[in-house]
Each structure stands twice: as structure tokens, then as C-alpha cells.
């Protein structure tokens, strides 16, 4: 009887194994069964390595397969390694892959749940995205450039006073983007470079918004039901409390004082009043705070990381820096002369920015959830399947970008850019879910570079005895504290 029981148990376990880990076999898709789970526990959770390392290995080994199945514990997932199939996923069949894989519940993370990036369902996504997009129009970007001038001038004064003392690249870029977000979004006088007690720096900094533990990030991407059951937060409680109190006080002040400004918070107040006037459900103060957090977060963190990497690239490649400064100066030696049209007309600046985006991609993966049965290539994909695109690996693939580790802006010249295969360069994603704030991100990055190169020669600091870029273990690729720069002032004529 005991032997029969053991045999029955073994058979049951074996059949369960074949069923649970036979999902992709039954669909004739190449797959690895335990690799993701093994690497997650041994590398991400124990060694604190970046989750992207798993996708680097998978892409390098099995790129030619086009589709690679894997399992997060027992859940089948898919990696798309063929750019032509990526088009189906994010553009052609967008209606069938409209959601990202992250699931953030309002009961767990009420402010972060208002971000369009995690919105579920076409209707909700359009609603939340539309609110953010209202502040990213060409007309709006033209309106806020004079405000950004003041922020950039504060940055120049701050760096001039440093007298070439080393500064952490990430810190100076974050101060710049925080002032842009708080002044353009909330009508607050820019003070990040002058006031060490700036509330946004104290309560809404990188550590409080964008540094959840590896377990939290893994859970929300790959085991969201468990992550929400365990109440794993992406946003710190300090940042949530700060934004909720800040937005409530700002709305109360503007309402009681009849103050109107052309900024994001004024837009959401008008939007909410219109809902009330039409007898429609209005947003609560907590939800309004969520909208403001979305604008602030999308304006600061990824942009500051990308700007920091770009400044490090320019410091490490003086020939590129000199050529770019010369092209900027040929248009004007006065940074406040640069309006939106002039900024976007600097072709070499566009090339340099694109090359830095390629090498230091913030979103190393795109993710989608299949929301209705679909087909990628000839493979049927059932509803609920989580699908990933290895953007960072495309950007470093020598087939698409020869000598990929070399910083070479000429890849994006008018003569060369058409040779880049479509859907292999995706720094902001593509299709309807392309990053809603990418135009604002590019604007503030380019404007910062214009102000800095017309005022300084940028050098890498070698005081630590190392020149390589360190990467913090965050959801985003971030230059570490050892990445420092020196800004050598350039004597130029005053602008009148």
C-alpha cells in the first residue's frame, strides 16, 4: 500500500510538472523552464543584481528564436526577440496588448495607481494619459521655456560657485528636473539649487519614490497578486503623505485667494470643477494628488538619470563636446535665445542625445499583457499572457548597432539613421503607449545641455580613481554616487 501511494504521488507530481511546464511546449515555442526562477532567487533577491541581467542572458543565447518562453515560478511568460514581431505587439495589435504587466492597487499604493503607466483597460488608460498629455502639448512647451531659463540660470550659478569642485552627476541633474517640475507644474518659485530645505528634495527625492526593494519590483512585474496581497509599495509613505498634504493646501489656497496660474495643478482644478458642474464623479483630493505625483515623477526621475548619463558621456568624449558646443554657438552664444524651434533644430544635439539614450536606456524592457487572445507571428497567445521586449538588448546588439559600446553620435546622422532597423531603437517605447512625457523630457535635457556647454567645459572627476559608471540597484538605470563631474567656467559675453 505504501509503495502504491509513493508511485501515485510520483506520477501525480510528474504529470503536474508536464502540465505546468509544458505550456510553451504545447504551443511549439522554444522555452527555458527554471532559468528565470533560479536567476531571480540567486541573483536578484540574494546578490541584489539587476533583473535586466536575466533578459541579457536570455537574449544573447536565444535571440534567433524570435520568441522565447520562460516561467516565473509556474506562470508562463514570453520574450520577443525579433523586431518585426515587436511591431505586432506594440503597434499593429495594440488593442490586444494594451496593458503593461505591472498591477498597482489603489488600496496598496493609492497615488502611484493613478499613473497612466499602470492603468488597466483602454478607457481608464486614455483618461489618465489624457490628463498628463494636456501639459505636454507644443503650445504648453513653448509657454514653459522661459520658466526653464530661470531654473537653468540657477544651475549655472550653482556650478560656478562650486569653483570646479566635483559634483555628483545625478544630484545636479535631479535638482534641475525637480525645479522644472515644481515651477512648471505647481507654480512654485524654483529653489532646489539654493534652498537645502526644499520640501520636494526632502520628501519627494529618488530614494522615496524610485527605490523599492528588488523583491517589490519583482513582485509587481511577475507576481502582482502576491505583491498586492503583501502590500508591497512602490511609493514611500513619506512621499505619499507629502503629496497629499501639498496638493490639498495648494488647492485650498488657490480657491480661497482666487489665484490662477498657467500650470498643471491649475489644469486639474479646472478639470475637476467641470466634472462637478456636469454632475459627474469628481476626483478626490487623494486622486488629485496622484495626478500631481504622476506629473512630478515623470518629469524628474527618468529625465534626471538620462541628463546625468549624457553629461558623463560628454565629459568622457571631449571631441563630441567641443563639436556640439561649436554647433550650439553657431546659432547663438546666449542660451536664452533658444526657443523650442531653435532647440529642436540643432541636429548634432539630437544625434548626441539619441546616442546617449541608446547606450543608457532607462526602460531596458517594455512589457505588455495580452488582453484578448492574439497571435504573434504564427504563435497563438492566450489572454493574460505577460510579454516582454528586451529594449536594452536591442540597443546593444552589434547586428543593429555595430561596435555598440562605442559612443558614436554619427549613427543618428541624416546619412546613417535610415540604416537602423525599425523597432530596434525604442528609448521611449513606441505606438500608442509611447512615453507620454518624452517631448518634455527631451526639452529639458537639451536646454540643460545648451546652458551648460555655453557656460562650462565639462570634465570627468578622477578623484575616486575610477572612470566607469556604477549602476545603483533601482528599477531604473541610475548613475551611482561615484560618477562625478567638474565644470570649468567659460568666459563669454553677457547676454542682453
Long-range contacts (C-beta under 8 A, 24 or more apart in sequence): 20-71, 20-74, 21-71, 21-74, 23-69, 23-71, 23-76, 24-69, 24-76, 24-78, 27-69, 27-379, 27-380, 28-379, 29-67, 29-68, 29-69, 29-78, 29-379, 30-62, 30-65, 30-67, 30-68, 30-69, 31-68, 31-69, 31-70, 31-71, 31-76, 32-58, 32-62, 32-68, 32-69, 32-70, 32-71, 33-70, 33-71, 34-71, 35-70, 36-70, 36-71, 36-72, 36-77, 37-71, 37-72, 37-73, 40-72, 40-218, 40-222, 44-214, 44-218, 45-214, 45-215, 45-218, 48-214, 48-473, 49-473, 50-471, 50-473, 50-477, 51-214, 51-217, 51-218, 51-221, 52-364, 52-365, 52-392, 55-79, 55-364, 55-365, 55-388, 55-390, 55-392, 55-393, 56-390, 56-392, 56-393, 58-390, 59-390, 59-393, 60-393, 63-393, 63-397, 66-377, 67-376, 67-377, 67-379, 72-222, 72-223, 72-386, 73-223, 75-222, 75-223, 75-386, 76-385, 77-222, 77-385, 77-386, 77-387, 77-388, 78-376, 78-381, 78-385, 78-386, 78-387, 78-388, 79-387, 79-388, 79-389, 79-390, 80-376, 80-387, 80-388, 80-389, 80-390, 81-390, 81-393, 82-377, 83-394, 83-400, 83-421, 83-422, 83-423, 83-424, 84-423, 85-376, 85-377, 86-389, 86-423, 86-426, 87-422, 87-423, 88-376, 88-377, 89-368, 89-376, 89-387, 89-389, 90-366, 90-368, 90-389, 90-423, 90-429, 90-430, 90-431, 90-433, 91-430, 91-431, 91-432, 93-374, 93-376, 94-431, 94-432, 94-433, 95-122, 95-371, 95-372, 96-370, 96-371, 96-372, 96-373, 96-374, 97-368, 97-369, 97-370, 97-371, 97-374, 97-387, 98-122, 98-125, 98-368, 98-371, 98-432, 98-433, 99-125, 99-368, 99-369, 99-371, 100-367, 100-368, 100-369, 100-433, 101-221, 101-222, 101-224, 101-367, 101-368, 101-369, 101-386, 101-387, 101-388, 102-220, 102-221, 102-224, 102-367, 103-220, 103-224, 103-225, 103-227, 103-228, 104-220, 104-228, 104-234, 105-228, 107-228, 108-228, 108-231, 108-232, 108-233, 109-233, 109-234, 109-235, 109-240, 110-240, 110-286, 110-287, 110-290, 111-235, 111-239, 111-240, 111-243, 111-244, 111-286, 111-289, 111-290, 111-293, 112-233, 112-234, 112-235, 112-290, 112-293, 113-290, 114-287, 114-290, 114-291, 114-293, 114-294, 115-290, 115-293, 115-294, 115-297, 115-298, 116-294, 116-436, 125-433, 128-291, 128-294, 129-436, 131-267, 131-268, 131-271, 131-291, 131-294, 132-291, 132-294, 132-295, 132-298, 132-436, 132-437, 133-436, 134-267, 135-185, 135-264, 135-267, 135-295, 135-440, 136-436, 136-437, 136-439, 136-440, 138-340, 138-439, 141-340, 141-439, 141-440, 141-443, 142-339, 142-340, 143-262, 144-180, 144-184, 145-339, 145-340, 145-443, 145-447, 147-180, 147-183, 147-184, 147-190, 148-180, 148-184, 148-443, 148-444, 148-447, 149-335, 149-336, 149-447, 150-183, 150-190, 151-176, 151-179, 151-180, 151-183, 151-190, 152-176, 152-335, 152-447, 152-448, 152-451, 153-451, 154-179, 154-190, 154-192, 154-193, 154-194, 155-193, 155-448, 155-451, 155-452, 156-451, 156-452, 156-455, 156-456, 157-193, 158-193, 158-194, 159-452, 159-455, 159-456, 159-487, 160-455, 160-487, 160-489, 162-487, 164-486, 164-487, 164-488, 164-489, 165-486, 166-461, 166-463, 166-484, 166-485, 166-486, 167-484, 167-485, 167-486, 167-487, 168-481, 168-483, 168-484, 169-308, 169-309, 169-311, 169-312, 169-479, 169-483, 169-484, 169-485, 170-206, 170-304, 170-305, 170-308, 170-478, 170-479, 170-480, 170-481, 170-483, 172-308, 172-485, 173-303, 173-304, 173-305, 173-307, 173-308, 173-311, 173-448, 174-205, 174-206, 174-300, 174-301, 174-304, 174-308, 175-201, 176-304, 176-307, 176-444, 176-448, 177-299, 177-300, 177-301, 177-303, 177-304, 177-307, 177-444, 178-204, 178-300, 178-304, 180-299, 180-300, 180-444, 181-295, 181-296, 181-299, 181-300, 182-296, 184-263, 184-264, 184-299, 185-263, 185-264, 185-265, 185-292, 185-295, 185-296, 185-299, 186-250, 186-263, 186-264, 186-265, 186-292, 187-261, 187-263, 187-265, 187-266, 199-242, 199-246, 200-296, 203-238, 203-239, 203-241, 203-242, 204-239, 204-242, 204-243, 204-296, 206-301, 206-304, 206-474, 206-478, 207-236, 208-235, 208-236, 208-238, 208-239, 209-235, 209-236, 209-239, 209-297, 209-301, 210-297, 210-301, 210-474, 210-475, 210-476, 211-472, 211-474, 212-475, 214-473, 217-475, 221-367, 222-386, 235-293, 239-293, 240-289, 243-289, 243-290, 243-292, 243-293, 243-296, 244-285, 244-286, 244-289, 246-289, 246-292, 247-285, 247-288, 247-289, 247-292, 248-285, 248-289, 251-285, 251-288, 264-292, 264-295, 265-292, 268-292, 298-435, 298-436, 298-437, 298-441, 299-437, 299-440, 299-441, 299-444, 301-476, 302-362, 302-363, 302-441, 302-476, 303-440, 303-441, 303-444, 303-445, 305-360, 305-362, 305-476, 305-477, 305-478, 305-479, 306-356, 306-357, 306-360, 306-362, 306-441, 306-445, 307-444, 307-445, 307-448, 307-449, 308-478, 308-479, 308-483, 309-356, 309-359, 309-360, 309-469, 309-477, 309-479, 310-352, 310-353, 310-356, 310-360, 310-445, 310-449, 311-449, 311-452, 311-458, 311-485, 312-460, 312-469, 312-479, 312-483, 312-485, 313-352, 313-355, 313-356, 313-359, 313-360, 313-407, 314-352, 314-449, 314-453, 314-458, 315-458, 315-459, 315-460, 315-485, 316-407, 316-460, 316-467, 317-407, 320-352, 320-407, 320-409, 321-453, 321-457, 321-458, 323-348, 324-348, 324-349, 324-352, 324-449, 324-453, 325-453, 325-454, 328-450, 328-453, 328-454, 329-454, 333-454, 333-492, 333-493, 333-495, 334-454, 334-495, 335-447, 335-450, 335-451, 335-454, 335-455, 335-495, 336-495, 337-495, 338-447, 338-450, 340-443, 343-443, 343-446, 343-447, 343-450, 344-446, 346-446, 346-450, 347-414, 348-409, 349-446, 349-449, 349-450, 350-412, 351-409, 351-410, 351-411, 351-412, 351-413, 352-409, 352-449, 353-442, 353-445, 353-446, 353-449, 354-409, 354-411, 354-412, 354-425, 354-427, 355-407, 355-408, 355-409, 355-411, 355-412, 356-407, 357-427, 358-395, 358-401, 358-411, 358-425, 358-427, 359-395, 359-396, 359-404, 359-405, 359-407, 360-477, 361-391, 361-392, 361-395, 361-427, 361-477, 362-427, 362-476, 362-477, 363-391, 363-427, 363-428, 363-429, 363-435, 363-476, 364-390, 364-391, 364-392, 364-393, 364-477, 365-389, 365-390, 365-391, 365-392, 366-391, 366-426, 366-429, 389-426, 391-426, 391-427, 391-429, 394-423, 394-424, 394-425, 394-426, 395-424, 395-425, 395-426, 395-427, 397-424, 400-424, 400-425, 452-487, 454-490, 454-492, 455-487, 455-489, 455-490, 455-492, 456-487, 456-488, 456-489, 456-490, 457-487, 457-488, 457-490, 458-485, 458-486, 458-487, 458-488, 459-485, 459-486, 459-487, 459-488, 460-484, 460-485, 460-486, 461-485, 461-486
